[in-house]
Amino acid sequence: MSEPITSLPPLLAASVWEWTRPELLAWLLIAIPVLLWFHVRSLSDFPVWQRRVSLAVRIVVVSLLTLALTGLVWLRSTQRQMIVVAIDRSASIDAAAGEMADRFAETLAQAADQRNDVELRFLEFDRVPGELTQTHRPIEEKTTAAPEQTETKSEAADSDAERPAKPTASPEPEPDYGTDMASALRTAAAAIPPRYVSKIVLVSDGNETFDDGVAAATSAGMPIFTVPLPGRSEPEVQVASLRAPAQVRQGEPFYLEVVVNSNTDTTGMLDIYRGDIRIGDDEAKPIEVKAGETKFRIRQTVTGQRQVTFAARLRGFGDSDTLLDNNEQSAIVAASGRPRVLLIDPDTDQTDSLRWALDEQKIDVEVRPPAGVPRSLSELQGYECLILSNVPATAMTMRQMDVIRTYVQDLGGGLVMMGGDQSFGLGGYYRTQLEEILPVRSNFEKEREKPSLAMVLVIDKSGSMGGEKIELAKDAARAAVELLGPRDSIGVIAFDGESYWVNELRSASDKGYVIDQIATIDAGGGTNMYPAMSDAYEALAGASAKLKHCIMLTDGISAPGDFEGMAGEMAASRMTVSTVALGQGSSEELLEDIARIGGGRYYFCDDPQSIPQVFAKETVEASKSAINELPFLPQVVRPTQVLEGIDLEFAPLLLGYVVTRPKPTCEFVLASESGDPLLAWWRYGLGMTVAFTSDAKARWAAEWLAWPDFGPFWAQVIRHAMRKNDARGIFVDIQTDDERTTVQMDVVDDDGNFIDERPTTVTVIDPQLKLEKIEMRQTAAGRYEAELRALQQGTYQLDLAQVAADGTTIRQSRGLAIGYPEELRLRPTDEAKLTQIAEVSGGGFGEDVQAILATDKRTARDPIPMWPWLLMAALSLFIADVGLRRIEWGRA
């Protein structure tokens, strides 16, 4: 029934009669006059009294029918109760507490069965409320945590001995890790129809991790009876917290404080990790843990690093430890000192000259191969600048590129890309996230004297390539076409069980037509690569270009064919063949052999997202146009203070560079004698990116290595690009308590005076690289605070920014590690909260079953629709009216 619009007048028993459509009563204003008019005009010769009685009956019938249409409802007073029993099934409820909740629910249900004025409903909840049910369904086997990912104590005992020394990554929390009593109370209150006297019974330990149960109880508008459940009784040991200062000075001693909670006296091992390395002796000594809280302090220092992640982990407690998910906590410590730079180069032994030169300029350099490109923001945050020296895009995942872009754009980090035969366009950076943030473009206009290229793309379109794979393959083909010059030619073959020419070998000057044809490729069919390879060979054999290249992509195992023989023929005809294996199910060994025999390159792409990078890299490399290896002297295009003191007029020759194009808004500083960019930079977001298209190694910069200004040149460029940390006068502290994290920043000027009333924000970057900007409020002289709530497990990066009086912005960056969910902590029953919920709602705490079922003074209105009764009355009177209109009762 819809909400009543109005009620009957007091003479009809006020507040117990209601209408839903009272406007239909207006029909009586029309119907009654019509009936009167027909009565006056009637030619019936019945007695006057009979005609008048008939008129009265007709008016009553019409009135009854009108009342039925208006939705007349009788609100009958009732004390019938509906009670919703909300049972906590979160991970903090162990097996013993779960059995207690089941026993209480069964007892309440049995008592309610003896009453005919009580209806029970049951609602189980954890992080989210479940479905409302009419019967209670006990849980036969209730594990102590959300389950499948959580190891039991027997599994813990079996696996401890085989556990590696390196700490394993904490698993992602399951959706039901948490307790939301507020949502459960709101759901229960909304589920009770208004025709019942409503009550809610909350069966819980009172430890909520989301929302505010007291606020929900206050607005529920009905009594809530709370039944406490006991805290965890199964043996459990956990790392409650790992406390460390947010920032220290280089070499300054500080203490890590590990707080271990336990509900039993036990013995086990406590491992402390610095990054991935365990601190301490190889043979760690067992620790004794008492029931309650036990603290351990470990002295540490940070030297030569800007940000360090420490971790504390428990192991070897056997049957005294039921869960393993809560055995680890982490803390991130930032250290001030010399700036640190991360240099990525595939030839690490050729980086000594640059590393030594920067060390003389008081810049610390860590060198890694491409496999060491950081995979997380927390790892990259330990450096002020990242240098990519001759690193191809194919050596990085899309996630790693996203991390680098976020590091530059949102955390103010610096990025320097140096040239080489695997960099810029030659490295496959065209249309990648990194090309987006660089000041130069990886594509370029080919010079007329460069040799022409004929290229055929052979793309697998079998059924297994459906969905994302085929779309990315088409994107890759389109990107390859865009990189070709007007003197080049391009052909595209798609194959499944047969070979199809999507675009026969033709000039790349008409790129629009070729791209439109590529868009028509659809996946479906088998896999037979040999006919397509043969068609590509025949097409390239008839081409007049000086360079001939074929790229073959497949994600499956092809039908048999003489692939090695065809690759040999192509190589003998001065064609090159490169192959791309997409995923584990492809013919990796065969494709590798084809590329080796065909004089090309073999790529294995485990992630379909990397296909466009591979095609772009192959297209530029095959065109042999992106490298200029003629010696040249750097030309100053735009003087800059960054290179002040560097005499570039006496700089030695550079022996080569990668051809690129400057972006319109970049700062174009140095160029080659041909006018191509040598050094350019620009600001991207909060950070700075630099492109140096030559190198800093013996290949192109052999003469620069002995140049006296080699070290100052690179030191000044890198210092210009690196993240600016305004550590002087800024002190950051981060405290985490339950579900709340407080970020506090104290700011003073050079004279020690507090800086007040300045716009201050903190930008939070979560583990998925999503951003949230929060205004910080001033809470004291020079102190600004922000509160972060409901942070999920993982590592967060914080960028704190304050606008100074002169309009400049000072910044600080910090890391924050959030451990396991609060639901898995050892906590006693929160009787105070359960009592408060009962008091604010008018219910009771710890009441017995009879007190819960007892009838109180409240009443409810049970709506009874009157239209069936009105219709029956109208039908009876209608029959009487028929008799009055057909029979003359006086004569009878």
N, C-alpha and C positions, 0 to 999 in steps of 0.2 A: 504494500500500500504506500502511495506517495505521501509526502508530508501534508497534514491537514492545513487547509487555508483559513478556515474560520470555524466557529462553534455555534451551536444553537443558542437562542436566548435563554436567560435564567429560568423562565417558566417551564422549559423542557429539561430541567435538571442540568444546570451549568456545569461545564467541564467534563461531562460524561457522554455527551453526544457531539460528534464532529462530522463535518462534510469534507469531501475532497474536491467536489466541483459544485459549489453553491450557486454559481452563476446560472446554472440550468433551471433554478427556481423561477427565473423570469418567464419560462414557458407557460406558467400558470396564469400570468397576466394576459396571455393570448388565448389559452385553451378555455378558461372559465367563461369569458365573454362570448366565445363562439358557442359553447354549450348553452348558455342562456338565450342566445339569439335563436338557435334551433328549437329550444323549448317554447319560446314565444310564437314562433312561426309554425309550430307543429299543428297538423290537421287531425291528430289522433282524437278519437271520441271516448278515450278512457276517462275514468273519473279524475277530477282535478287532483285529489290527494295522491292517486297512483302515479300521475305524471310528475308530481313534485317529488315523490319518493324516488322515482327513476332518475330525475335530474340530480338529486342529492347523491345517489349511488354513483352516477357517472362522474360527478365532480370528485368523489372520493377515489374512484378507480384511477382517474387521470392524475390526481395528487399522489397516490401511491406509486404509480409508474414514474412520475417525475422525481419523487424522493429516491427511488431505486437508482435512477440515472445519476443523481447528484452524489452518489457514493456515501450515503449516511452510514455512520459507524458508531456502534455503542462501545465506549471505553469502560470495560468492566474492571473494577478494582480487584487485584489479586496479590497474593503473597507467594506465589509459586517462584522458586529460585532456579537460576542457572549459574552453576559454579564452574569456572574454567581453571583447571589445575595446570600451571606452567611448571614443567620439570626441566631443570638444568641438566643438559647432557654434554656439556663442554669438556675439554680435555683436563680441566682441573678437578673433575669429579672422577675419582678412581672407582674400582670395582666395588669396594665396600660401601662407599657413599651411594653408588648407583643402586645397589641392592636395598639399601635403606629407603631410597626414594620409591623403589618399586613396592616395597612392603607398605609404606604409607599410602600410596595410591590405591593399592588393593583394599586396604582397611577402609579408606574413605569410600570406595565404590561399594563395598559390602554394606556399609552403614546407609548410604544413599538409596540402595535397593529397598530398604525397609521403609522408605518414605515415598509417598506418592506426589509430594509437592517439591521435589528436587530433581534437577537434571544435571548430569556431570558431562563436561567436555575436557579433553586432555590435549595439551600443547607442549611438545618438546622443543627445546631451543638450545642453540650454542651461539655461534656468531650471528646466525640468522634464525628466525622462528621457522618451525616446521609447519605441517598441516594439522588442522584441528580434527580430532577424532572423537568418536562417541565412547570408545572403549579403550582402556589402558592396555598397552602392549609392552610388557617387561622386556628389557634387554637381557638376553641369556648370557652373553659373554661381553662384558664391557671392558675394553682395554683402557689403560690409564692415559692414553693420549690419542690424537687423531690418527692413529693407525698404521697404515701400511708403510709409511716412511719411518715410523718410530720403532726402534729396536726394543725387544723385550729384554728382561734381565738375563734369560738363558742365552739369547743371541749375543748379548754383550759379553758374557763370560767366554763364549766360544770364539768371538772375533777379536778380543783384546790382544791376544798373543800374536795375531797375524796383522795387526794394524801397522801401517808404515809410520816412520818418524814424522814425515811431513803431514801437517794438519789437513784434513779434507775439508772441502768447502761445505758450508752449512746448507742443508736442503732448503728449498723454497717452502714457506709455510703453506699448509693446505687451507682452503677456504673456511673450514670450520674451526680453525685455531682462534678462539676468542669467546667472550661471553657478552652478549648484548641483552641485558635484562630490560632496558627501556623499550626496545623493539618488541620483546616478548609481551610486556605489559600492555603496550599500545595495541598489539594484535589481539590479545585476549579481550581487552575492553571493547574493541570494535566488533568482535565476533558474537557478543551477547545481544540478542534482539531486545528492543525496549519493552516487550510484553512480559519480561521476567525481572524479578529482583536480582540484581547482578552482584556477584562476588568473584574475586580472583584469589587463588591460593598459589603463592610463589614458593617452590621447593628448590633451594639453591644454597651454595656456600657464600653467596653475597659478594664474591670477587668478580666484579665486572671489568671489562677491558675496553668497552665502547660506550659512548653516550652517557646519560645520567639517569639511573633508575629512580632516584628520589624525585626528580623533576617530572618524570613520566607518571609516577604514583600520585603526585600532587594534582595533575590534570586529568587523572583517570575518572574521577567522579564516582567512585565506588570503593567499598572497603577491600583492602588487600591483606590477606593473612599470610604471614611468612613462616616457613618451616625450614629451620637451618639444617644443612648437611655438614658433616664433619670434613675437616681438611684431609689432605692426602695421607693415608696411613701406610701405604706400601713403601719399602725402603727406597730412599732417593737422595742423591748427592748432585749438586749443581753449582756452576759458577754464577753467583749472583751478580757480580760486577767486576770489571777490570778498570780501575781508576788510574788516570795518568793526566799530567798537565797538558793543556791544549797546545802550548808553545813553550819552548825552552831555547837557551842559547847553545851554540855549538860547543860541545865539550862540557857543558854544565851538568853536574850529577843531579838526578832526580829519582824518585821512587815510583815503581808500579805497585799498586795495592790490589791484590786479588782477594775478593770476598767469596768464600765458599759457604753455601748453606746446606744443611743436612738434617734429616729427622732421625738419625741414628749415629752412634759412634762407629767409625770405620777407618780403614787404612787403604790408601791407593797412591797414585802418581799424579803429580801436577807438572805439566810441561809448559814452559814459556817460550814463545816463538817471536823472533824478530824477522818480520817478513816470512820467508819460507824456511828459515834456519832456526833450529832449536838452540836456546841459550842454556849454557851450563855444561856439566860433565856428561860424557857419553853414557855413563851408568848413573842415572838419576836415582836419588834416594826416596823411599816412600814417605808420605806425609800422613800425619794423624789428624783426622777430622772429628770434631766433637758435635753432638747434636746441637743444633742452633747455628750460630754464625762463627766462622773461623776466618781470620785474616792473615795474609802473608804479604811481606814487603820484599821487593827485589830492586836493588840499586842498578840504575842504567845511565848511560850517556849516549848522546847522538853526535857523531863526528862524520863529516863528509857527506851528509845527507840532509835534504830539506824537509822530507816528510817520511815518517817511519810508521808502519803498522805493527803493533804488538798484539799477540794473541795468547790467551791462557786456556789450557785444555786439560780436562781430567780424564784419566783412564785407569784401568786396572782395579776398579772397585768391586767387580764381580756381582754377587747377589745383592750387594748393598746399593746398587744403582739400577733403577728400573728403566729410566730413559737415557738416551744418549744425545738427544737433540738439544738439551740444555746444559751440555758439558763444555761449552766454548763461548768465550766472549772476546771482543777485540776492542782496541783503542788506537787512535791515530794521534801521533805527536808531531807537531811542526817545529822545525829548528831554524833559527836565523843564522846567517853566516855568509860565506862566499856563494855567489850564484852557481847553480849547477845546470849543465847542459847535457842532453842525451843525444849522442851522435849515432845514427843508424847507417851502416855501410856494409855491403857484402864483402868488401876486401878490408877487413879490420886491420891487417898488418900494414896497410898503406895510409893509415890515419894518424900515425905517430907524429908527423910534422905539424899537423893542425892541432893535435892534442897538446903537444909540448908548447906550441906558440901561445895557445889560450891559457895554459897553466902559468906561463910567465906573466900573463895579463890578469892573473888572479881570478880565473874562471875555471871551475872544476868541470871536467869532461868525462862522461862515461860512454864507452864505445860498445855497441852491440851489433850483431848481424841482423838481417831483416826478420829472422824468427823471433827476435827480442822486441819487436814493436809492441808497445804497451796495449793491453787488451781492456784496461779499465781506467777510469778517470783518476782513481786513487793512486794508481801506479804512476801515471803521467804527471800528477800534481807535485811529485817530488822534484820537478825540474822547472826551471824558468823558461827554457827554450828547447824545442825539438828540431834537430837537423836531420833531414833525409838526404843522404848523399848517394846518388845512383841507385835508388831503391825503386823497383817497378811496382806499379799499382797491383799487379797480380800477386805480389808477395803479402798483401794485406787483405783482410776480410772487410766487408761493408761495415761491420760493427766497429772495427779498428779505425776506419776512416771517420765514422760518426763520432767516435771518442775524440779524435784529433780535432775535428771541427768544433765540437762543444768546448774542448779545452781552449781553443783560440777565441771563439766567438763569445762564450759566456763566462770564462774564467780568466780572460786576459792573457793567455799563454802566447808564446812566440813560436813561429814555424819558419824555418829556413829550408828551402829546397835547392840543392846543388845539381848541376848537370852531370851528364854521363850517357852512355849508350843504353841505359835502362831508366832514364828519367824523363820527365815531362811527356811529350807525345810518344817518344820511344818506349816509355814505361806503361803506356796504356791509360794515362790520366785523363784523356778526353772525356768530358761529361761525367766526371766523378765528383764526389763531395770535396776532394782536395783541390781539383782544378777550380771549383767554385770559389774557394777562399784564397787562391793564389792571385797575384797581381798580373799574371800573364796567361795567355791562352795556349793550349797544347796544339791546336790546329794552326795552320799557316798556309800562305799562298806559295805554291811551288814555283821555283824559278824556271824560266823557259828552257835553260840548258840542262836541267835535270832529266834523267832518263824517264821515259814513259813506262807505265806499269799496266799490265793486264792481269786482272785478278778474278778468280772464280770462287764463289762461296758455295760450299756443298753442305746443306743443312738437313739434318734428320727431322722428318715430319711424321714419324710413326706415332702410334697411339700413346706410347709411353711419354711422348713429348708434350702431351696435352697440358692445358692450364698455364701456369706461370712459366714453365720452361720454354714453350714455343713463343710466348710473348717476349721474353727476354732475348731469345735468339733473333727475333725480328728486330728488336731494338738494337741489338749488336750489329746486325746487317745494315740497318739504316745509318748507324754511327760510322761504319766503315765506308759507306758510300759518301758521306759528307766530308770525310778526310781526303778523298781523292781529288786530283786536279783535273782540269778540262782536257788534258792530253792523255789521261788515263782511260782505261776501259774496265767495265765491271760486268760480270755475269753471275746469276744466282740460280742454283739447282737445288730443288727440294726432292727428297726421296723417302719412300716407305718401302713397299714391296717392289715398286718400279721407280724410274727416274723421270722427273718433270722439270722442264725449263721454266722457271718463274720469270726470268729475264735473261734472254740470250745475250751473249757478250756484245756490248755496245759502249759507245762513248759515255764517260761519266759526266759530260757537260750537261746532260739532261737528267739531273739528279732527282727532280720531282717525279718524273715518270717511273724511274727505278724504285723509288721509295714507295710509290703507290702500288707497284706490282708486289713488292715484298709484303705489304699489308694483307695480301690475299692468301697467304700461306695458312693452311689449317692442318691440325694434327689428326692422324688416323691411318690405320693400316699396319703392315709388318715392317721389317728392317732388312733391306738389301742394298748395301752401299756400293758394291762394285760397279753396277751400271752407271751410277752417278759419277764415280771416279773416272770411268772410261770416257763419259761425255765431257767432263772437265778437261781431260787430256786432249781430246780431239779439238775442242774449242780453243785452248791455249796454243796448240800446235799451229793453228791457222792465223794466230794473231801476229801483228807486226811489231808489237812493243818490245823494248829491250829487256825489260824485267817481266817475268811471268811467275805468278804465285797462286797457290790454291790453299784454301783453308777448309778443313773438313771437321764437322761437328756431329757427334752422335752420343746417345745415352744408353745404347743397347749393344747386343751382340748381333753382328750382321750374318746374313747367309754367306756360305763359302764363296771365295773368289781368289784370283791370283793377285792379291793386293801388293805383295812385295815386288812381283814382277812389274806391275803397273807403276809402282813408285820408282823402280829402277829406270823404266823407260822415260818417265817424266824428268828424272835427274839427268839422264843422258841427253834430253832435249833442252837442257838448261832451264828447267822449271824447278821451283821449290815447292814443297808440300809441308804444311804444318797441320797438326791434328789436335783436336780438343775432345777429351773424354769427360762426359758430364755424369758424375755419380759413380757409385761403386759397381753398378751393374753393367758398365760398358766394357768393351774389349780393350782393356788398358795395354796389355802386352802387344797386341796387334797394332794399335794406333801409335805406340811408341816406336815400333819397328818401321812403320810407314814414314814417320817423321824423320827418323835417323837415315833411312835409305834415300828419302826425298830431299835431304839437305835442309829441312826446316826445323821447327821446334815443336815439342810435345807439351801439352798442358793437361793437367788433371784438375777439373773444377768440381769440388765437392759441393759447392754452393752455386746454384744457378745464377745468383746475383752477380757473379764475377765474369759471366760470359761477355758482356759489353766491353769490359776492360781488356780481355784477351783479344777480341777482334780489333779494337782500336790500336793496341800495341802491335799486333801483326801487320795491320795496314800501314802504319807509319814506318815500321821497320822494313817492310818489303819495298816501300817506295824509295828507300835510301836517300831521302831528301831532308831529313830532320837534323842531320849533323853537318856542320861546316868545320873542316879540319885544316883550314888555311891559317897560318900564324897572323895575329893581329895585335894592335895596341888598343887598349881600352880608351874610349872617347867619352869625355864628360859631357853629358847632355844637360844636366841640371845640377849646379853646385849645391852642396848641402853641408850644414854644420856637423852632421854625423861623421863625415870624413875629414873633418878639420885636422890639419897636421899631417895628412897623408899626401905625399907629393906624387900624384898620379901621372904627371908629365914624365917622370923618370921610372915609371913602372915597367917591368920587363914584358916581353911578349907572352901572350897566351896562345896556346897551340890549337885551340878548337872550342866549340860551344854547341849547344842544342838550339836549333832555330825555333823561336816562339813569336807570339804577337803580344804587345802590351795592351792591357785593358785601358779603356779611356780615362778612368779616374785614378789610375795608379801614379805613383811618383817615379818617373823614369829617370834614373840617375846616371847609369853608364851604358854605353852601347858598343857594339862591334863597329869596325870600319864600314860594314855594309848597312849600318843603321838598325840591326837587330838588337833586341834587349840583351844586355849582359847583367845588369843589376837594377832591380826595380822592387819597390815595396809599396804597401798600402795598409791602412787600418781596416780590419774586418771585425765588426762587433767591438768587443773590448780589447782584442788582441791585435797583433801585427804579424803579417806574413811577408817573407822576402823570397825573391827568386834570383838566384845567381846561376846563369845558364852554362857557365864553364865549371870547372871543378877545383878542388884544393888538394889534388894528388899529383903524382908524377906523370900522368897521361897528358893532361892539357896545361897544368900549372907547374910543370917541372922547373921553369925558370923563376916562378914566383916563390917557390919554397925557400930560395936563398935571398930573396928580397928583404931588406931590413924592415920594411913596413908591412911584411906579410902578417905578423902577429897583431900589430896595432890595427891594421885594416879589418881583420876578422873580429877582433875584440870589440871594435866600435860598431860594426854592423850587428853583431849578435847582441850587444848591450842595448842597441836601439830596438831590436825586435823582442827582447825577452820581457817577461811579465814584470811589472813594476809593483813591488811590495813595499808599501809605506809603513815599515815596522816601527819607526821612531814615534813614540808617544801614543801607540795603539796597543791595547792589551785585550786579548780575546779569551773568554772562558766559556766552556760548553758543559752543561750539566744535564744528565738524563735521569729521570725519576719516573718509574712506572711507564705510563704511556705519554709522558710529557718531556720534551727536551727544551731547555732554556739556553738561548744564545745571548751572551752578555759581552758588550764591547765598551771599554773605558778609553776615553780620548782626552789627551792633554796636549798643550802646545809646547814649544821649546823651553818656555820659562816655567813649566809645570802647572800652568793655569788650566782649569777645566774648560773644555769646549762644549758650549751648550747650544740648544735650539738649532741644530743642524739637521737637514733632511738626511735620514739614514735608512738604508734598506739592506735586507739580506736575501740573496737569491739562492734557492735550494734546488739542487740538481739531483734527482733520484737515480737509482741504479739503472732505470730504463732511459736515462738522459732527458727526462721531462723536467721542465722548469716551473718554479713557483716563486714569485717575488712577494716578500712580506715587508711591510713597513715596521721599523723598529721604533719603539716608544722610549722617551727619556724618563727614567725612573729615579734618577739622582743626579747630582752635579757631575757632568761629564760621562754619565753612564747611560747606555742605550740597551734595551732588551727586546727580544722577540721570543715568542713561544711557538714551538713546533709540536703538533699533536698527531697521534696515530701514524707515526712513521713505521713502515714495514721493514722486515729484515733486509739488511744489505748495507752498502757503503754509499754515503751521500757526500756531496761536495757543496760547500757554502762559500759564496762570494759576498763579503760585507763591503758596502760602499757608503761613503759620506761625502756630501757636497760641502766644500770649504767656503770660506767667506769670499774668496776671489773667484769662485765659480768652478774651480778645479775639483776633481774627485779623487779622494784617497781610498785605497782598496786594501783588503786583506782576504786571503783565501784560507780555508780550513777544511779538513776532512772530518767526517762523523761516521762511526760504525755503529749500526743498530743490530743487536744480537737477536737471540731467539724470542718468540712472542711472549708477552707477559703471562699468557695463559699457562705456560709451563713452569712458572715459578712456584716455589714452595711458600704458600701463604696460609695462615689460619683462617677459619671461618670469620667473615666480617659481620659479626652479630650487630654491631652498631649501625651499619647501613640497613640491615634487614629490619631492625627495630624502628629506624627512622621511616622506612617505607611504610611499615604498618601504622605508625602514629600519624603521618601526614595524610593517609588515606582513610583513617578511621577504622582500620582493621585490628589485628592482633598478632603478636609475635609468639611463636612456639605453641599456639593453641592446639588443643586436642581435637579429635574428629567431631565430637558432639558440639563443641563450641563453634566450629566452622559451619556445621549444618543447622545451627539454631536459627529460628525465625526471629527477625528483628521487627521494628515498628515500620519499616519502609514498605510501601506498596507500589505496585506497578499497574499500568493500564493495559489490560488485555483487549485489543481491538477485535470486535465481532462485527463483520460486515452485515448489514441489515437487508441488503437487496434480495436475498432468497425469500425472507419472510414477507417483505413488501410485495414481491411478485406473487407469492401464494395468496396473500390477502386480496390483491388486485384481481387474480384469476377467479377466486370464490365470489367476489362481489360482481365481477363481470357476468358470471353465470346467473346470479340473482337478477342483474339488470336485464339479461335476455328474457328471463321469466316475466319481469315487469313490463317489458315491451311487447310480449306476444300473448299474454293471458290477461283478460279483464277479471281482476280478482273480486270485484264487487258481484258480478254475475255468478262467479263460481261459488 
